[in-house]
Amino acid sequence: MSNGRPRSFTRDFKLSALKRMAETDSVRGLAAELGIERTLLYRWRPSPWRSRTRGAAADRSVGAEDRRTASGAGFFSRSLAACQGASAADQRAWRDGVYAMIQASIQQQGVVGIEPLCALAGLARSGYYRHWAASAPRQEETALRDAIQLLSLADRKLGYRPITVLLKREV
């Protein structure tokens, strides 16, 4: 029975529950076994983007020792913002550079999502996707142009029709 107040759990209980959560296949079964709601387990999990919004309280939450402090992320964001530039062209160039770095880190690591990286840089995720939609077709065109040039340099006597047939075979 509930007395109207939310239950409070000790830090040790939360840590042991999170450890068991990492080892189990069924979070729902673990929550039922512990007598808590499943969503509590997910709320107790450390999250890199949650620490920015909750401030110092997030540093005291479970697992705070495993991630960087909010002040470290704030320092990075402030340093990054200081390099933006004064004119609109400088800011656009800065933003394009940050989006390129996010794209490169996504391709290299693949683990970190776009949302936390954009939040860390202080940029909107929608802006990243708009930038990606504008630059992705250019990259495809460049790749196609490179393939055409390679085929034409391999045999200089080929015209556009045989090159088209060869390109279709490669795909």
N, C-alpha and C positions, 0 to 999 in steps of 0.2 A: 504494500500500500504506500501511497505517496502522501507526504505531509505538506505538499505545496511547494517545498523548496527543492531545487535541483540537487541531485547527488553530487558529492565531490569525491574525487579519487586521488590517491596519493601518487606522487611522481614514480615510485617504484612499481606500482600497479600499472601505470600507463606504459612505462618502459617495457615491462614484461609482456604486456598485451601486444605492444608493437613488435617485439621480438617474435612472439608466437605468430603474429599476423604475417610476418615476412616468411615464416617457415610453412604456413598452412596453405592449402588449396582453396578452402572454403572460409571466407571471411564471415559469411552469414552463420555458419556453424560455430565458429569461434565466438562470435558475439552472443549467440544463444547460450553457449557454455559458460561465458563470463557473466551473463545476465545483464548485458548492456545492449544499446542499439548499435547497429552496424555503422551508422553515420558517425558515431563518436570515434570509432577507430580511425576513420578517414580524417576526422578533424584533428586528431592527435598527431597524425603523421607530419613530419617536417616538410615545409613547402618553401621554395626559394622566393616566390613572389608574394607570399603572405606576409613575410617579415617587413616588407616595405610599407604595407598599409596599416599594420597594427603597431608599429614602432617598438618601444621598449618591452611591451608585454610579450611580443613574439620571441624576444631573446630569452625570456624566462620560461617559455613553453618547452614541452618535451622535445628533445633532440636539438636544442639550440646550439649545443656544443659541436654538433656535426656540420653546421653550416656557417657561413660568414655572418658577421654581425651586420645589422642594418646600417650602422655608421660606415662600414667599409663600402657597402653598395652606394650609400649616399655620397661618399667621397668620389667614387668612380663616376657617378652621374654628374656631380658638380664639375669635375675635371673635364668630362666630355662636353658638357654644356658650355664651358668657358672657351672651347675651341670652335664654336659655331660660326663666328664671323659677324660682321656688322651689316653688310649689304645682303639683299635677297639672293643674289647670285652666289655669294659665299655660303650662305645658309643652305642653299640647294645643293651645292657641291659637297658640303659637309654631310648632309642627310644622305646623298647618294653614296658617299664613302662608307657611312655607317651601315646602310642597307647592303652594300657589297660585302662588308665584313660579316654581317649576320648570315648572308647567303653562303659565304665561304666556311663559316663555322658549322653551319647546318650540314653542308656536304662532307666536311671532314669528320665531325663527331657523330651527327645523326641522333644523338641522345637528347641533347638540350633542345627544347622546343623554341619556336619563333616567339611565342608570347612572353616568356621570361626575358629573352634577349631584348625584345623591343621595350619592355617595361624598364629594364636596366638602363637602356640608352635614353629613356624618356620619350620614345616615339610611339605613334599609334601603329597597331598591327595592321590596320586597314591601309595605311600609307605604304607599309612594306609590300603588301599584296598588289597595290596599284603600281608601285615601282617594278615589281617582278613581272606583272602582266605587260608592262611597256617594254621591258628589256628582254624577256624570254623569246619573243618572235625574232628579234635581231640576232640572238645567239643561234637560233635554228637556221636562219638565212645564212649566217656566216659559216656554219658547219656544212650546209649544202654547197655553198660556193667553194669551200675548201675541197670537198669531195670531187666537184666538177673539175677543178684545177688539177688535182692529182691524176685524175683519169686522162685529161687532155695532155698533161706533160708526159705521162707514161707512153702514150702513142699519139704523136702529133698529127697523124693523118685521120684520126677519128673526127667525125662531124657531130652535130648535136643529137642526131637520132641514135647512133650507136652508144653515145654517152648516156642518153636517157635510158636505153635498154639496160646498160651495165648498172646504172644507179638503181633501177627497179629490181635487178637481181640481188643487189646488196641488201636491200630492205627486206 
